[in-house]
Amino acid sequence: MTSISPPVYEQIAQAIRRQILDGDLPPGSRLPSESILCERFSVTRGTVRRALQVLTHEGHLRSYQGKGTFVTAQNDKRILWGFGSLTDRLQGSSDQARARVIEHGVVTRQNRPFLRLKRLRLIESNTGVFPVSLDLSFIPIDLLPGIQDIDFTDLSIYHVLRDIYKSSPKFSVVSLRAQSIDQETRTILGEPAGTRCLLHLTGSTYDHNGACIEESEVTYSTRVQATLTIDQVRGHAEPLTLNESASTRGKF
């Protein structure tokens, strides 16, 4: 499959965004001038301004007339692109993906045995550990025998599928909506008492043979912001990442 790189301004935004998320550009720090950024990235001033507009819209930057552009405080929020593996998306950063198993058992669905796995996904950073999502997965045991015996504490489901079963997720079909939450979910995710609804994803992930290898439900913490760019020509959304492959879309 041919990989199409994002526009240059998005690549510049990605480079600056990564510096912000990794702490290389801490809150309150002043960005270099537009002329310096033009020279650094070998682009025009218009391209730099468009990249800065993206980051300003995301809440990473704020400009003050006559003073410059500054990094804003993120309040421990993490911006995640698309809906792929959390472990994959944190590679190359100082953050680590963690997972705490809440429920692990075998159930029957449509006359087939499935592993039912409920986990709290967390991010461990230099400021501490905080929850990002509550994941419920149903994985077919007849297609992936023995998977019910694996301890998925701090393991990536997609890494297990790729490394042990040689089954690479190819694509996912997902649905997003706001959904009311109960007290248990609120407590597990550490949400304030007044939180009534959270972003909820349901979806199915398929391998290269078209077989469904996971059905999932994910409830995201308010600490997470998912950012997509909408392609108005091709009519679909693409994650704001460089050279993102289809195998990483589908589930955190």
Disulfide bonds with the S-S distance in Angstrom:
none
